[in-house]
Amino acid sequence: MNHDLVRAPKRALPLASMLGIAAASAIAFSWLACGSQVQAQTPAAGGLVNPPGASIARPPLQLDPSTWEPCHHVTNGPDGQSGTMCPPSISTGTPAIQAQLTAQRDAYLAANPSAAGGRGGRGQAAPPAPMVCNPALTPAAATGAPAGRGGTTQGGHGKIRVLVVVKGHPYEHELFDNFLDCLGNDITWTKADHPAADLLMNPAAGKHFDVYLFYDLGGPGQRMTNPDGTPAGSFYPDPSPELKKGFEALLKAGKGMVFLHHASAAWPHVWPEYSEVIGGACDWFDRVTVRGILDPHHGFYGGTAQHLTVVDKTSPITQGLGDGFDITDEAYACAWFPEMVHPLLTTSFAPPDPLVNLNPKRQYSNLNAWYKAAENSPVFYVQSGHDHLAWENPGYQLLVDNAIKWAASPEALAWAKAHHTTIFHDASAKSSVRKKATAKKPT
């Protein structure tokens, strides 16, 4: 979980009059950087083309979950911060399949030496600019997205005002900006990085945006080492009280939210309500407890060719996608909450050995995209979106554009309010059972 620290240009300064001194400074000086849809926990047939990455466990395997040690909260961590300390990830899985995966990895790396140490898609050369936009989004698509946009903080000319929250996970900056520009007929986007973006997650700043789009990884872990240099696990800092208070108020006020790809890995160890807002949680590198179940570490499977199937053709979010589309992108084996969301797309991907990534008590879910209500806010999440291979996909572009338009619509806001789902409980009610409401289709 790397940090890209590059100062933003001055293009964001004109927002000062709109957002006020604190919010404008935050941008200008920000750092760039359903149950039936759950598959049985059965290894997938066939082999992977790309190396399985974190799916390969390191011996000795810890096969008995009753012996697994969970993470624990500390009040005086690194630099005096409070947060969660996690021992190194748990190595487990099916020994026979682990041997198969190891052989596949070794064969792949022997044939592709440059891929060693890389994650899916990251070692591939970026396509030449401009990125080709879906003609359904841009009538003048032949012109493509503007080239040379790396490091910008604003773009688009559409009516929907979108705050794009980034940082905490490396990504292809210029190509992601080009992707946003492909949606520019419908949106005007402003990009802000953590921690500056935290100042904009409250109802006061929210008045200036119609939708919040998250392509971030809030609260990334800090790698810890023993005196002899061996891994000692990770420390995950708590979010600030101001961020928690502002984000809760924003959701209760009702604000459309769109989460992409690795945004599901934000705050899983220290802010469980945040995962409940999204509808799932991820941590690919450390053991993590989600809804009381300790997983050894979740999985990422880079450069995976897969088919995304539309399971709700009536939703405005899936209009124009037909039965679905093919995509090559990083796939996950994470902890999703299928009973809490309304499914939109499923993936043909299944991990070859789910026990490497998930506790035997948790089933692998093939959900790829969904919507739900969180407090009074409509929420959309899609698992795909690792790099340009996804962003240049016309189906993916249309899906995200539709999701933003839906999240900003009066119909979605009314639906979320009518299907209010409590995420945040008062201190006096912490012992109460979390409300479980299955999302219904909007009218």
C-alpha positions in Angstrom: 0.0 0.0 0.0 2.3 2.7 -1.3 1.9 6.5 -1.1 2.5 8.7 -4.2 3.4 12.2 -2.9 3.3 14.8 -5.6 2.1 18.3 -5.1 -1.0 19.3 -7.0 -0.9 22.1 -9.5 -2.7 25.4 -8.9 -5.6 24.6 -11.1 -7.8 24.0 -8.0 -7.4 27.5 -6.7 -10.5 28.9 -8.4 -12.6 26.8 -6.1 -11.7 29.0 -3.1 -14.7 31.2 -3.4 -17.0 28.2 -3.6 -15.6 26.0 -0.8 -14.2 28.5 1.6 -10.6 28.8 2.9 -10.3 25.4 4.6 -11.9 23.3 1.8 -10.1 25.2 -1.0 -6.8 24.8 0.8 -7.5 21.1 1.1 -7.7 20.7 -2.7 -5.0 23.2 -3.7 -2.4 21.8 -1.4 -3.6 18.2 -1.5 -1.1 15.4 -2.2 -1.7 13.6 -5.5 -1.1 10.4 -5.5 -27.9 -11.4 -2.7 -27.7 -14.8 -1.0 -28.5 -16.5 -4.3 -25.5 -14.8 -5.8 -23.0 -16.5 -3.5 -20.9 -19.3 -4.9 -20.0 -22.4 -3.0 -16.4 -22.4 -1.6 -15.1 -24.7 -4.2 -11.8 -24.4 -6.1 -12.2 -23.2 -9.6 -11.4 -25.6 -12.4 -8.3 -24.9 -14.6 -5.3 -22.8 -14.0 -4.5 -19.1 -13.9 -2.7 -17.4 -16.7 -1.1 -14.7 -14.5 0.7 -15.5 -11.2 -1.7 -15.8 -8.3 0.2 -13.3 -6.2 -1.1 -13.2 -2.7 -3.1 -16.4 -3.3 0.1 -18.4 -2.7 0.7 -19.1 1.0 4.1 -19.5 2.6 4.8 -22.7 4.5 4.3 -23.8 7.1 0.5 -23.7 6.6 -1.7 -22.8 9.6 -4.7 -25.0 8.8 -6.6 -24.7 12.1 -8.5 -21.5 12.4 -8.9 -21.9 16.1 -5.2 -21.2 16.5 -5.2 -18.0 14.5 -4.4 -14.9 16.5 -6.5 -11.8 15.6 -5.3 -8.2 15.4 -5.6 -6.1 18.5 -6.2 -2.4 19.2 -3.6 -0.3 20.9 -3.7 3.2 22.3 0.0 4.1 21.9 1.2 2.8 18.5 3.8 4.3 16.2 4.2 8.1 16.8 1.8 7.8 19.7 -1.2 7.0 17.4 -4.1 4.8 18.4 -5.0 2.0 16.0 -4.8 -1.7 15.3 -1.7 -3.9 15.3 -1.9 -7.0 13.1 0.6 -9.9 13.1 1.8 -11.1 9.7 -0.8 -12.6 7.4 -1.9 -16.2 8.0 -0.6 -18.8 5.6 -3.3 -21.4 4.9 -5.2 -23.2 2.2 -5.4 -26.6 0.6 -1.8 -28.1 0.4 -2.4 -29.9 -2.9 -3.8 -26.7 -4.6 -1.0 -24.6 -3.1 1.6 -26.9 -4.7 -0.3 -26.5 -8.0 -0.4 -22.7 -7.7 3.3 -22.5 -6.8 4.2 -24.5 -9.9 2.0 -22.3 -12.0 3.7 -19.2 -10.6 7.2 -20.5 -11.2 6.3 -21.4 -14.8 4.8 -18.0 -15.4 7.8 -16.1 -13.9 10.2 -18.3 -15.9 8.4 -17.3 -19.1 7.9 -13.7 -18.0 10.9 -12.6 -15.9 9.9 -8.9 -16.0 6.7 -9.8 -14.1 8.5 -10.8 -11.0 7.3 -8.8 -8.0 4.6 -7.0 -9.9 0.8 -7.0 -9.5 -1.7 -7.8 -12.2 -1.6 -5.4 -15.1 1.0 -3.1 -13.5 3.9 -4.4 -15.6 2.1 -3.8 -18.9 2.9 -0.8 -21.0 0.3 1.9 -21.0 -1.7 2.4 -24.2 -1.0 5.5 -26.2 -3.0 8.6 -25.4 -5.7 9.6 -26.0 -7.9 7.0 -24.3 -10.8 6.0 -26.6 -14.2 6.9 -25.0 -17.4 5.0 -25.3 -19.4 6.7 -28.2 -22.5 6.4 -26.0 -20.9 8.8 -23.6 -19.2 11.2 -26.0 -20.7 11.9 -29.4 -17.4 13.3 -30.4 -15.6 10.2 -29.3 -13.2 10.2 -32.2 -11.3 13.0 -30.5 -10.8 10.8 -27.4 -9.8 12.1 -24.0 -7.3 15.0 -23.8 -3.7 13.9 -23.6 -1.1 15.2 -21.2 -3.6 15.5 -18.3 -1.4 13.9 -15.6 -1.6 15.7 -12.2 -4.7 17.7 -12.9 -7.3 18.2 -10.2 -10.4 19.2 -12.3 -12.0 18.3 -15.5 -15.3 17.7 -17.4 -18.1 20.0 -18.2 -21.2 18.1 -17.2 -23.9 19.1 -14.8 -23.1 16.5 -12.1 -20.5 17.8 -9.7 -18.3 15.0 -8.5 -15.6 15.0 -5.8 -13.1 12.3 -6.6 -11.2 11.1 -3.5 -7.9 9.4 -4.1 -4.6 8.3 -2.4 -3.5 5.4 -0.3 -3.0 3.0 -3.3 -0.8 3.6 -6.4 -2.6 4.1 -9.7 -1.9 5.5 -13.2 -2.7 9.1 -12.6 -2.9 10.5 -16.2 -4.9 7.6 -17.5 -7.3 7.7 -14.6 -7.8 11.4 -15.4 -8.5 10.5 -19.0 -11.0 8.0 -17.8 -12.8 10.7 -15.8 -12.7 12.9 -18.9 -14.5 10.2 -20.9 -17.4 10.8 -18.5 -17.0 14.6 -18.9 -20.2 15.2 -20.8 -22.2 14.2 -17.7 -19.8 15.2 -14.9 -17.5 18.0 -13.7 -14.9 16.4 -11.5 -12.7 17.7 -8.8 -9.9 15.5 -7.3 -8.7 15.7 -3.7 -6.2 13.5 -1.8 -6.1 12.3 1.8 -5.7 13.8 4.3 -6.9 17.0 2.6 -10.0 15.2 1.3 -11.0 14.5 4.8 -11.9 18.2 5.2 -14.5 17.8 2.5 -16.3 14.9 3.9 -19.1 16.7 5.8 -22.4 18.3 4.9 -21.0 21.8 4.7 -18.6 20.9 1.9 -21.0 18.3 0.5 -23.3 21.1 -0.6 -20.9 21.8 -3.4 -20.9 18.3 -4.8 -23.7 16.0 -6.0 -21.7 12.7 -5.8 -18.6 11.5 -4.0 -16.5 9.1 -6.0 -13.9 7.1 -4.0 -10.9 5.6 -5.7 -8.8 5.7 -2.5 -7.6 3.5 0.2 -8.1 5.3 3.5 -6.0 4.3 6.5 -3.3 2.2 4.8 -1.2 0.0 7.0 2.3 0.8 8.1 4.7 -2.2 7.7 6.5 -3.1 11.0 9.7 -5.1 11.3 11.4 -6.9 14.2 15.0 -5.8 15.3 16.4 -8.6 13.0 14.5 -7.2 10.0 11.8 -9.9 9.8 8.2 -8.9 9.3 6.4 -8.0 12.5 3.0 -7.2 10.9 1.3 -3.9 10.3 -0.2 -1.0 12.2 -3.4 0.6 11.0 -4.1 4.1 12.4 -7.6 5.0 13.6 -9.5 7.6 11.5 -9.7 11.1 13.1 -12.8 11.9 15.2 -13.5 14.8 12.8 -13.5 12.5 9.7 -15.8 10.0 11.4 -18.2 12.7 12.6 -18.3 14.5 9.2 -18.7 11.3 7.1 -21.5 10.0 9.3 -23.3 13.4 9.1 -22.8 13.4 5.3 -24.5 10.0 4.9 -27.3 10.9 7.2 -27.9 14.1 5.2 -28.2 12.0 2.0 -25.4 12.1 -0.5 -24.8 9.9 -3.5 -21.6 7.8 -3.2 -19.7 5.7 -5.8 -16.9 3.4 -4.7 -14.5 1.9 -7.2 -12.2 -1.2 -6.9 -9.7 -0.8 -4.0 -11.9 1.6 -2.1 -13.3 -1.5 -0.4 -10.0 -1.8 1.4 -10.3 1.5 3.2 -10.3 1.3 7.1 -11.2 -2.4 7.4 -9.4 -2.9 10.7 -10.4 0.3 12.6 -13.7 1.5 11.2 -16.2 -1.3 10.6 -19.0 1.1 9.8 -17.1 2.2 6.8 -17.2 -1.3 5.4 -20.9 -1.5 6.1 -21.4 1.6 4.1 -19.7 0.0 1.0 -21.1 -3.5 1.5 -17.8 -5.4 2.0 -14.2 -5.2 3.1 -10.8 -6.2 1.9 -7.2 -6.5 3.1 -4.9 -8.5 0.8 -1.8 -8.3 2.9 -2.8 -8.9 6.6 -5.2 -11.0 8.6 -8.4 -9.1 9.1 -11.6 -9.6 11.1 -14.8 -8.7 9.3 -18.1 -9.1 11.0 -16.6 -11.3 13.7 -14.9 -13.7 11.3 -11.1 -13.7 11.1 -9.8 -14.2 7.5 -6.2 -15.1 6.8 -5.8 -12.4 4.2 -7.9 -11.6 1.2 -6.9 -12.2 -2.4 -6.1 -10.1 -5.5 -5.8 -11.8 -8.9 -4.2 -9.5 -11.5 -4.9 -9.4 -15.2 -7.8 -11.8 -15.0 -9.9 -12.3 -18.1 -13.5 -12.6 -16.9 -17.1 -12.1 -18.0 -19.3 -9.7 -16.0 -23.0 -10.8 -16.2 -25.8 -8.3 -15.6 -28.2 -9.8 -13.1 -30.6 -6.9 -13.0 -31.4 -5.5 -16.4 -34.1 -3.2 -15.0 -31.8 -0.9 -13.1 -30.8 2.4 -14.6 -27.2 1.6 -13.7 -27.1 -1.4 -16.1 -28.8 0.3 -19.0 -26.9 -0.2 -22.3 -24.9 -3.1 -21.0 -27.0 -5.9 -22.4 -26.3 -9.3 -20.9 -22.9 -8.1 -19.7 -19.4 -7.6 -21.0 -15.9 -9.1 -21.0 -13.1 -7.4 -19.1 -9.5 -8.1 -18.2 -8.8 -6.7 -14.7 -7.7 -7.5 -11.2 -10.3 -9.7 -9.4 -10.7 -10.1 -5.7 -11.6 -12.7 -3.1 -12.8 -10.5 -0.3 -15.5 -10.4 2.4 -18.7 -9.2 0.7 -22.1 -8.8 2.4 -24.5 -10.1 -0.3 -27.5 -10.1 2.0 -27.1 -6.3 2.5 -26.9 -5.2 -1.2 -28.9 -5.4 -4.4 -26.7 -7.2 -7.0 -26.1 -5.7 -10.4 -23.3 -7.8 -11.9 -21.5 -11.0 -11.1 -18.1 -12.2 -12.3 -17.1 -15.5 -13.9 -13.9 -15.4 -11.8 -13.6 -17.8 -8.8 -10.4 -18.2 -6.8 -8.6 -21.5 -7.3 -8.3 -22.0 -3.5 -10.7 -19.8 -1.5 -9.3 -21.2 1.8 -6.1 -19.2 1.2 -8.0 -15.9 1.5 -11.2 -16.7 3.5 -12.0 -18.3 6.7 -13.9 -21.7 6.2 -16.9 -20.0 7.9 -17.1 -17.4 5.0 -18.3 -18.2 1.5 -16.7 -16.7 -1.6 -19.1 -14.3 -3.3 -18.9 -13.7 -7.1 -20.6 -10.3 -6.8 -18.9 -7.6 -8.9 -21.2 -4.6 -8.6 -24.1 -3.6 -6.5 -26.1 -0.8 -5.0 -27.5 -0.3 -1.5 -28.6 2.3 1.0 -26.4 3.6 3.8 -28.2 5.8 6.3 -30.0 8.2 3.8 -27.5 7.9 1.0 -27.5 5.8 -2.2 -24.3 3.8 -2.6 -22.8 2.0 -5.6 -19.7 -0.2 -5.6 -17.9 -2.1 -8.4 -15.0 -4.4 -7.8 -13.4 -3.8 -11.2 -11.2 -0.8 -12.0 -7.6 -1.6 -11.3 -5.9 0.2 -14.2 -6.3 1.3 -17.8 -7.3 -2.1 -19.0 -10.6 -1.6 -17.2 -10.9 2.2 -17.6 -10.7 1.9 -21.4 -13.4 -0.8 -21.5 -16.5 0.8 -23.0 -18.7 -1.4 -20.8 -16.9 -0.2 -17.7 -17.1 3.4 -18.7 -20.8 3.2 -19.3 -21.4 1.4 -16.0 -19.6 4.0 -13.9 -21.2 6.9 -15.8 -24.6 5.3 -15.2 -23.8 4.8 -11.5 -22.8 8.4 -11.0 -26.0 9.7 -12.8 -28.1 7.3 -10.6 -26.4 8.3 -7.4 -27.0 12.0 -8.1 -30.7 11.5 -9.2 -33.6 12.6 -7.0 -35.0 9.1 -7.5 -32.0 7.4 -5.9 -31.9 9.9 -3.0 -35.6 9.3 -2.4 -35.2 5.6 -2.6 -32.3 5.6 -0.1 -34.3 7.7 2.3 -37.3 5.4 2.0 -35.0 2.4 2.5 -33.0 4.0 5.3 -30.4 1.5 6.7 -28.8 2.4 10.0 -25.0 2.1 9.9 -24.0 4.3 12.8 -25.4 3.7 16.3 -25.3 6.0 19.3 -22.9 4.9 22.1 -25.9 3.9 24.2 -27.0 1.6 21.4 -23.7 -0.1 20.5 -24.9 -3.4 22.0 -28.0 -3.4 19.8 -28.1 -5.8 16.8 -27.1 -4.2 13.5 -30.1 -3.7 11.3 -30.1 -6.0 8.3 -32.3 -4.8 5.5 -32.2 -6.4 2.0 -32.1 -3.6 -0.5 -35.1 -3.4 -2.8 -35.3 -2.2 -6.4 -36.0 1.6 -6.8 -39.3 2.5 -8.3 
